Amino acid sequence: MFTEEQIQEIENASTADALKLVAAQFPEETVFSTSLGQEDQVLTEMIASAKLPVRIFTLDTGRLFYEHYDLLEKTNARYKINIDVYFPEAPDVEAYVKSKGVNGFYESVENRKECCFIRKVKPLNRALTGAKVWITGLRSEQSDNRKDMKMIEWDEDRGLYKFNPLIRWSYDEMMDYIRQKNVPYNPLHDKGFISIGCAPCTRAIEPGEDPRAGRWWWEVSHKECGLHVHQ
């Protein structure tokens, strides 16, 4: 467990140093889930460059953009790492498609959340088995659900610490870091895809739109997939 003093030290440290402190406290039991978004690419660069004992994994929903797979290969090659890939369970996907259809997630919020649960939440829970710290690339600017999140919080549902080292970073700070370190990122970001998820559920946003407007754009609200919502 982290003491209050340790949490305070982590929150006051630079992002790179905070990652080192957390990894040192729970070596081999700290994991990082990357969607290969720009925030996550920043953290991958920090973790890989410092050779921290952090296992990096990603979720392959089976409905991702080609650019995602290309970036995965480039990231592994660039940092000489091997990001673990977790897939949804085939029987779950088969049952969903049989009952709801291949694109049944367009028909209702309930259908969409069920698809996200099968393709994202269940694989995530499997990937987090045995972990004591889960590192994420969340930023408070991304959505209303994230604006009040702390840098370190206890995830009661999963029984581990959730560590959000970029929670206070602005979009401009993130982009400055990417340029300074020449961090590889998905070219779709330069085409208006600020937040990238599954291909059928993501579109480019228009100037002035909320960054999350391109996710599940046919829905009025509920702009979360369930990964970062308490179960």
Phi and psi in degrees as GROMACS dihedral restraints (atoms count N, CA, C in turn):
[ dihedral_restraints ]
;  ai    aj    ak    al  type     phi  dphi    fc
    3     4     5     6     1   -81.8    20    10
    4     5     6     7     1   139.4    20    10
    6     7     8     9     1   -84.9    20    10
    7     8     9    10     1   164.9    20    10
    9    10    11    12     1   -60.7    20    10
   10    11    12    13     1   -36.3    20    10
   12    13    14    15     1   -66.0    20    10
   13    14    15    16     1   -40.4    20    10
   15    16    17    18     1   -66.4    20    10
   16    17    18    19     1   -41.2    20    10
   18    19    20    21     1   -62.1    20    10
   19    20    21    22     1   -41.8    20    10
   21    22    23    24     1   -63.2    20    10
   22    23    24    25     1   -41.9    20    10
   24    25    26    27     1   -63.0    20    10
   25    26    27    28     1   -42.1    20    10
   27    28    29    30     1   -64.8    20    10
   28    29    30    31     1   -43.2    20    10
   30    31    32    33     1   -67.8    20    10
   31    32    33    34     1   -26.4    20    10
   33    34    35    36     1   -90.6    20    10
   34    35    36    37     1   -10.5    20    10
   36    37    38    39     1   -83.0    20    10
   37    38    39    40     1   164.9    20    10
   39    40    41    42     1   -65.5    20    10
   40    41    42    43     1   163.0    20    10
   42    43    44    45     1   -60.6    20    10
   43    44    45    46     1   -44.3    20    10
   45    46    47    48     1   -62.8    20    10
   46    47    48    49     1   -42.3    20    10
   48    49    50    51     1   -70.0    20    10
   49    50    51    52     1   -35.4    20    10
   51    52    53    54     1   -62.7    20    10
   52    53    54    55     1   -40.0    20    10
   54    55    56    57     1   -62.1    20    10
   55    56    57    58     1   -40.2    20    10
   57    58    59    60     1   -65.8    20    10
   58    59    60    61     1   -41.0    20    10
   60    61    62    63     1   -63.9    20    10
   61    62    63    64     1   -43.7    20    10
   63    64    65    66     1   -66.9    20    10
   64    65    66    67     1   -45.7    20    10
   66    67    68    69     1   -63.6    20    10
   67    68    69    70     1   -34.1    20    10
   69    70    71    72     1   -70.2    20    10
   70    71    72    73     1   -32.6    20    10
   72    73    74    75     1   -72.6    20    10
   73    74    75    76     1   -37.5    20    10
   75    76    77    78     1  -130.9    20    10
   76    77    78    79     1    64.8    20    10
   78    79    80    81     1   -63.0    20    10
   79    80    81    82     1   139.2    20    10
   81    82    83    84     1    70.2    20    10
   82    83    84    85     1    -5.8    20    10
   84    85    86    87     1  -119.0    20    10
   85    86    87    88     1    12.1    20    10
   87    88    89    90     1  -107.8    20    10
   88    89    90    91     1   127.3    20    10
   90    91    92    93     1  -125.8    20    10
   91    92    93    94     1   153.2    20    10
   93    94    95    96     1  -125.8    20    10
   94    95    96    97     1   122.9    20    10
   96    97    98    99     1   -96.6    20    10
   97    98    99   100     1   118.5    20    10
   99   100   101   102     1  -112.8    20    10
  100   101   102   103     1   135.0    20    10
  102   103   104   105     1   -96.5    20    10
  103   104   105   106     1     0.8    20    10
  105   106   107   108     1    68.9    20    10
  106   107   108   109     1    18.5    20    10
  108   109   110   111     1   -71.9    20    10
  109   110   111   112     1   173.2    20    10
  111   112   113   114     1   -60.8    20    10
  112   113   114   115     1   -41.8    20    10
  114   115   116   117     1   -60.3    20    10
  115   116   117   118     1   -46.0    20    10
  117   118   119   120     1   -67.6    20    10
  118   119   120   121     1   -31.4    20    10
  120   121   122   123     1   -67.4    20    10
  121   122   123   124     1   -34.2    20    10
  123   124   125   126     1   -61.8    20    10
  124   125   126   127     1   -46.7    20    10
  126   127   128   129     1   -68.5    20    10
  127   128   129   130     1   -37.3    20    10
  129   130   131   132     1   -60.0    20    10
  130   131   132   133     1   -41.8    20    10
  132   133   134   135     1   -61.5    20    10
  133   134   135   136     1   -44.3    20    10
  135   136   137   138     1   -65.9    20    10
  136   137   138   139     1   -44.8    20    10
  138   139   140   141     1   -67.1    20    10
  139   140   141   142     1   -46.1    20    10
  141   142   143   144     1   -69.8    20    10
  142   143   144   145     1   -39.5    20    10
  144   145   146   147     1   -64.9    20    10
  145   146   147   148     1   -35.1    20    10
  147   148   149   150     1   -89.7    20    10
  148   149   150   151     1    -2.2    20    10
  150   151   152   153     1    52.8    20    10
  151   152   153   154     1    47.2    20    10
  153   154   155   156     1   -75.9    20    10
  154   155   156   157     1   147.7    20    10
  156   157   158   159     1   -76.7    20    10
  157   158   159   160     1    64.0    20    10
  159   160   161   162     1  -122.4    20    10
  160   161   162   163     1   126.3    20    10
  162   163   164   165     1   -82.4    20    10
  163   164   165   166     1   127.3    20    10
  165   166   167   168     1  -104.9    20    10
  166   167   168   169     1   131.5    20    10
  168   169   170   171     1  -138.3    20    10
  169   170   171   172     1   161.7    20    10
  171   172   173   174     1  -137.3    20    10
  172   173   174   175     1   161.8    20    10
  174   175   176   177     1  -107.9    20    10
  175   176   177   178     1   127.1    20    10
  177   178   179   180     1  -105.6    20    10
  178   179   180   181     1   106.5    20    10
  180   181   182   183     1   -76.9    20    10
  181   182   183   184     1   -14.7    20    10
  183   184   185   186     1    89.0    20    10
  184   185   186   187     1    -1.0    20    10
  186   187   188   189     1  -129.2    20    10
  187   188   189   190     1    28.9    20    10
  189   190   191   192     1   -87.3    20    10
  190   191   192   193     1   163.0    20    10
  192   193   194   195     1   -69.8    20    10
  193   194   195   196     1   151.2    20    10
  195   196   197   198     1   -57.7    20    10
  196   197   198   199     1   -38.6    20    10
  198   199   200   201     1   -58.8    20    10
  199   200   201   202     1   -28.8    20    10
  201   202   203   204     1   -63.6    20    10
  202   203   204   205     1   -47.3    20    10
  204   205   206   207     1   -66.5    20    10
  205   206   207   208     1   -37.5    20    10
  207   208   209   210     1   -63.4    20    10
  208   209   210   211     1   -42.6    20    10
  210   211   212   213     1   -67.1    20    10
  211   212   213   214     1   -36.0    20    10
  213   214   215   216     1   -59.1    20    10
  214   215   216   217     1   -45.7    20    10
  216   217   218   219     1   -65.3    20    10
  217   218   219   220     1   -42.1    20    10
  219   220   221   222     1   -65.4    20    10
  220   221   222   223     1   -38.5    20    10
  222   223   224   225     1   -67.2    20    10
  223   224   225   226     1   -44.9    20    10
  225   226   227   228     1   -58.6    20    10
  226   227   228   229     1   -43.4    20    10
  228   229   230   231     1   -69.7    20    10
  229   230   231   232     1   -42.4    20    10
  231   232   233   234     1   -62.6    20    10
  232   233   234   235     1   -44.8    20    10
  234   235   236   237     1  -102.8    20    10
  235   236   237   238     1     4.7    20    10
  237   238   239   240     1    54.6    20    10
  238   239   240   241     1    50.6    20    10
  240   241   242   243     1  -127.3    20    10
  241   242   243   244     1   175.7    20    10
  243   244   245   246     1  -136.1    20    10
  244   245   246   247     1    94.7    20    10
  246   247   248   249     1   -69.7    20    10
  247   248   249   250     1   125.0    20    10
  249   250   251   252     1   -68.8    20    10
  250   251   252   253     1   140.9    20    10
  252   253   254   255     1  -116.8    20    10
  253   254   255   256     1   127.3    20    10
  255   256   257   258     1  -112.5    20    10
  256   257   258   259     1   134.7    20    10
  258   259   260   261     1  -111.8    20    10
  259   260   261   262     1   158.0    20    10
  261   262   263   264     1   -68.8    20    10
  262   263   264   265     1   159.4    20    10
  264   265   266   267     1   -76.8    20    10
  265   266   267   268     1   128.1    20    10
  267   268   269   270     1   -54.2    20    10
  268   269   270   271     1   -45.0    20    10
  270   271   272   273     1   -59.1    20    10
  271   272   273   274     1   -35.5    20    10
  273   274   275   276     1   -64.6    20    10
  274   275   276   277     1   -46.2    20    10
  276   277   278   279     1   -64.9    20    10
  277   278   279   280     1   -43.6    20    10
  279   280   281   282     1   -61.9    20    10
  280   281   282   283     1   -42.1    20    10
  282   283   284   285     1   -66.6    20    10
  283   284   285   286     1   -39.9    20    10
  285   286   287   288     1   -63.5    20    10
  286   287   288   289     1   -48.5    20    10
  288   289   290   291     1   -62.6    20    10
  289   290   291   292     1   -37.3    20    10
  291   292   293   294     1   -66.2    20    10
  292   293   294   295     1   -38.6    20    10
  294   295   296   297     1   -91.3    20    10
  295   296   297   298     1   -32.7    20    10
  297   298   299   300     1  -110.9    20    10
  298   299   300   301     1   -19.2    20    10
  300   301   302   303     1    97.1    20    10
  301   302   303   304     1   160.9    20    10
  303   304   305   306     1   -58.7    20    10
  304   305   306   307     1   -40.0    20    10
  306   307   308   309     1  -115.4    20    10
  307   308   309   310     1    36.0    20    10
  309   310   311   312     1   -63.6    20    10
  310   311   312   313     1   -16.1    20    10
  312   313   314   315     1   -66.6    20    10
  313   314   315   316     1   -17.5    20    10
  315   316   317   318     1   -75.0    20    10
  316   317   318   319     1   -17.6    20    10
  318   319   320   321     1   -82.7    20    10
  319   320   321   322     1   -27.0    20    10
  321   322   323   324     1  -163.0    20    10
  322   323   324   325     1   159.0    20    10
  324   325   326   327     1   -63.2    20    10
  325   326   327   328     1   -38.3    20    10
  327   328   329   330     1   -62.3    20    10
  328   329   330   331     1   -43.4    20    10
  330   331   332   333     1   -63.2    20    10
  331   332   333   334     1   -41.2    20    10
  333   334   335   336     1   -65.9    20    10
  334   335   336   337     1   -43.3    20    10
  336   337   338   339     1   -66.1    20    10
  337   338   339   340     1   -34.1    20    10
  339   340   341   342     1   -66.1    20    10
  340   341   342   343     1   -40.9    20    10
  342   343   344   345     1   -62.6    20    10
  343   344   345   346     1   -44.8    20    10
  345   346   347   348     1   -62.1    20    10
  346   347   348   349     1   -37.6    20    10
  348   349   350   351     1   -64.1    20    10
  349   350   351   352     1   -43.8    20    10
  351   352   353   354     1   -67.9    20    10
  352   353   354   355     1   -45.3    20    10
  354   355   356   357     1   -88.1    20    10
  355   356   357   358     1   -19.8    20    10
  357   358   359   360     1  -123.7    20    10
  358   359   360   361     1   -56.3    20    10
  360   361   362   363     1   -66.4    20    10
  361   362   363   364     1   -47.7    20    10
  363   364   365   366     1   -62.5    20    10
  364   365   366   367     1   -45.3    20    10
  366   367   368   369     1   -62.5    20    10
  367   368   369   370     1   -36.8    20    10
  369   370   371   372     1   -61.6    20    10
  370   371   372   373     1   -47.4    20    10
  372   373   374   375     1   -59.6    20    10
  373   374   375   376     1   -36.7    20    10
  375   376   377   378     1   -66.8    20    10
  376   377   378   379     1   -40.9    20    10
  378   379   380   381     1   -68.1    20    10
  379   380   381   382     1   -28.0    20    10
  381   382   383   384     1   -86.1    20    10
  382   383   384   385     1    -1.8    20    10
  384   385   386   387     1   -57.0    20    10
  385   386   387   388     1   124.8    20    10
  387   388   389   390     1    86.7    20    10
  388   389   390   391     1    -6.8    20    10
  390   391   392   393     1   -80.3    20    10
  391   392   393   394     1   150.9    20    10
  393   394   395   396     1  -112.2    20    10
  394   395   396   397     1   -20.3    20    10
  396   397   398   399     1  -135.5    20    10
  397   398   399   400     1   131.1    20    10
  399   400   401   402     1  -114.5    20    10
  400   401   402   403     1   112.8    20    10
  402   403   404   405     1   -88.8    20    10
  403   404   405   406     1   134.5    20    10
  405   406   407   408     1  -126.6    20    10
  406   407   408   409     1   165.1    20    10
  408   409   410   411     1  -102.4    20    10
  409   410   411   412     1    24.9    20    10
  411   412   413   414     1   -65.1    20    10
  412   413   414   415     1   141.7    20    10
  414   415   416   417     1  -123.9    20    10
  415   416   417   418     1   143.7    20    10
  417   418   419   420     1   -64.8    20    10
  418   419   420   421     1   -24.4    20    10
  420   421   422   423     1   -72.0    20    10
  421   422   423   424     1   -16.4    20    10
  423   424   425   426     1   -68.0    20    10
  424   425   426   427     1   -37.3    20    10
  426   427   428   429     1  -163.1    20    10
  427   428   429   430     1   163.9    20    10
  429   430   431   432     1   -61.7    20    10
  430   431   432   433     1   -33.5    20    10
  432   433   434   435     1   -65.5    20    10
  433   434   435   436     1   -20.9    20    10
  435   436   437   438     1  -105.9    20    10
  436   437   438   439     1    -9.5    20    10
  438   439   440   441     1   -66.4    20    10
  439   440   441   442     1   -24.6    20    10
  441   442   443   444     1  -104.7    20    10
  442   443   444   445     1     8.5    20    10
  444   445   446   447     1   -69.9    20    10
  445   446   447   448     1   146.6    20    10
  447   448   449   450     1   -90.7    20    10
  448   449   450   451     1   166.9    20    10
  450   451   452   453     1   -68.0    20    10
  451   452   453   454     1   -41.6    20    10
  453   454   455   456     1  -127.8    20    10
  454   455   456   457     1   126.6    20    10
  456   457   458   459     1  -141.9    20    10
  457   458   459   460     1   153.5    20    10
  459   460   461   462     1   -87.2    20    10
  460   461   462   463     1   124.3    20    10
  462   463   464   465     1   -93.1    20    10
  463   464   465   466     1    97.6    20    10
  465   466   467   468     1   -64.0    20    10
  466   467   468   469     1   -36.2    20    10
  468   469   470   471     1   -63.0    20    10
  469   470   471   472     1   -38.4    20    10
  471   472   473   474     1  -103.8    20    10
  472   473   474   475     1    -7.5    20    10
  474   475   476   477     1    68.3    20    10
  475   476   477   478     1    42.3    20    10
  477   478   479   480     1  -152.9    20    10
  478   479   480   481     1   169.6    20    10
  480   481   482   483     1   -84.5    20    10
  481   482   483   484     1   139.1    20    10
  483   484   485   486     1  -107.0    20    10
  484   485   486   487     1   120.2    20    10
  486   487   488   489     1  -113.2    20    10
  487   488   489   490     1   118.0    20    10
  489   490   491   492     1  -114.2    20    10
  490   491   492   493     1    76.9    20    10
  492   493   494   495     1   -64.6    20    10
  493   494   495   496     1   -21.4    20    10
  495   496   497   498     1  -101.2    20    10
  496   497   498   499     1    11.7    20    10
  498   499   500   501     1   -57.5    20    10
  499   500   501   502     1   -30.0    20    10
  501   502   503   504     1   -98.8    20    10
  502   503   504   505     1     0.1    20    10
  504   505   506   507     1   -73.4    20    10
  505   506   507   508     1   143.1    20    10
  507   508   509   510     1   -89.3    20    10
  508   509   510   511     1   166.1    20    10
  510   511   512   513     1   -60.5    20    10
  511   512   513   514     1   -41.2    20    10
  513   514   515   516     1   -65.3    20    10
  514   515   516   517     1   -39.3    20    10
  516   517   518   519     1   -62.1    20    10
  517   518   519   520     1   -41.0    20    10
  519   520   521   522     1   -63.6    20    10
  520   521   522   523     1   -45.8    20    10
  522   523   524   525     1   -67.5    20    10
  523   524   525   526     1   -35.1    20    10
  525   526   527   528     1   -62.1    20    10
  526   527   528   529     1   -41.8    20    10
  528   529   530   531     1   -64.7    20    10
  529   530   531   532     1   -42.8    20    10
  531   532   533   534     1   -60.0    20    10
  532   533   534   535     1   -42.4    20    10
  534   535   536   537     1   -69.5    20    10
  535   536   537   538     1   -43.1    20    10
  537   538   539   540     1   -63.6    20    10
  538   539   540   541     1   -39.2    20    10
  540   541   542   543     1   -97.1    20    10
  541   542   543   544     1    -1.3    20    10
  543   544   545   546     1    54.1    20    10
  544   545   546   547     1    48.6    20    10
  546   547   548   549     1   -75.8    20    10
  547   548   549   550     1   128.7    20    10
  549   550   551   552     1   -68.4    20    10
  550   551   552   553     1   141.6    20    10
  552   553   554   555     1  -146.6    20    10
  553   554   555   556     1   167.1    20    10
  555   556   557   558     1   -66.9    20    10
  556   557   558   559     1   124.5    20    10
  558   559   560   561     1   -63.4    20    10
  559   560   561   562     1   -16.4    20    10
  561   562   563   564     1   -64.4    20    10
  562   563   564   565     1   -24.8    20    10
  564   565   566   567     1   -60.6    20    10
  565   566   567   568     1   -33.1    20    10
  567   568   569   570     1   -79.6    20    10
  568   569   570   571     1    -3.5    20    10
  570   571   572   573     1  -111.5    20    10
  571   572   573   574     1    19.7    20    10
  573   574   575   576     1    94.7    20    10
  574   575   576   577     1     1.1    20    10
  576   577   578   579     1   -90.3    20    10
  577   578   579   580     1    87.0    20    10
  579   580   581   582     1   -74.1    20    10
  580   581   582   583     1   -47.5    20    10
  582   583   584   585     1  -112.4    20    10
  583   584   585   586     1   119.2    20    10
  585   586   587   588     1  -112.7    20    10
  586   587   588   589     1   125.5    20    10
  588   589   590   591     1  -124.9    20    10
  589   590   591   592     1  -138.2    20    10
  591   592   593   594     1   -69.0    20    10
  592   593   594   595     1   147.7    20    10
  594   595   596   597     1   -57.9    20    10
  595   596   597   598     1   -43.7    20    10
  597   598   599   600     1   -70.1    20    10
  598   599   600   601     1   -14.4    20    10
  600   601   602   603     1  -113.3    20    10
  601   602   603   604     1    12.3    20    10
  603   604   605   606     1  -132.5    20    10
  604   605   606   607     1   133.9    20    10
  606   607   608   609     1  -133.1    20    10
  607   608   609   610     1   164.0    20    10
  609   610   611   612     1   -70.3    20    10
  610   611   612   613     1   150.6    20    10
  612   613   614   615     1   -98.6    20    10
  613   614   615   616     1   159.2    20    10
  615   616   617   618     1   -89.5    20    10
  616   617   618   619     1   156.9    20    10
  618   619   620   621     1   -53.5    20    10
  619   620   621   622     1   130.2    20    10
  621   622   623   624     1    91.9    20    10
  622   623   624   625     1   -12.5    20    10
  624   625   626   627     1   -74.2    20    10
  625   626   627   628     1   154.8    20    10
  627   628   629   630     1   -61.1    20    10
  628   629   630   631     1   141.5    20    10
  630   631   632   633     1   -54.8    20    10
  631   632   633   634     1   -28.5    20    10
  633   634   635   636     1   -91.2    20    10
  634   635   636   637     1     2.1    20    10
  636   637   638   639     1   -63.8    20    10
  637   638   639   640     1   -25.2    20    10
  639   640   641   642     1   -81.0    20    10
  640   641   642   643     1    -5.6    20    10
  642   643   644   645     1   -97.2    20    10
  643   644   645   646     1   127.6    20    10
  645   646   647   648     1    46.7    20    10
  646   647   648   649     1    51.9    20    10
  648   649   650   651     1   -61.4    20    10
  649   650   651   652     1   -19.4    20    10
  651   652   653   654     1   -80.3    20    10
  652   653   654   655     1    -8.2    20    10
  654   655   656   657     1   -97.4    20    10
  655   656   657   658     1   147.8    20    10
  657   658   659   660     1   -78.0    20    10
  658   659   660   661     1   -37.0    20    10
  660   661   662   663     1  -143.0    20    10
  661   662   663   664     1  -151.7    20    10
  663   664   665   666     1    60.4    20    10
  664   665   666   667     1    40.1    20    10
  666   667   668   669     1   -79.5    20    10
  667   668   669   670     1    46.7    20    10
  669   670   671   672     1  -136.9    20    10
  670   671   672   673     1   151.8    20    10
  672   673   674   675     1   -96.8    20    10
  673   674   675   676     1   -11.6    20    10
  675   676   677   678     1   110.4    20    10
  676   677   678   679     1   -12.1    20    10
  678   679   680   681     1   -64.7    20    10
  679   680   681   682     1   -36.0    20    10
  681   682   683   684     1  -118.1    20    10
  682   683   684   685     1    30.3    20    10
  684   685   686   687     1  -120.9    20    10
  685   686   687   688     1   134.7    20    10
  687   688   689   690     1   -60.2    20    10
  688   689   690   691     1   135.8    20    10
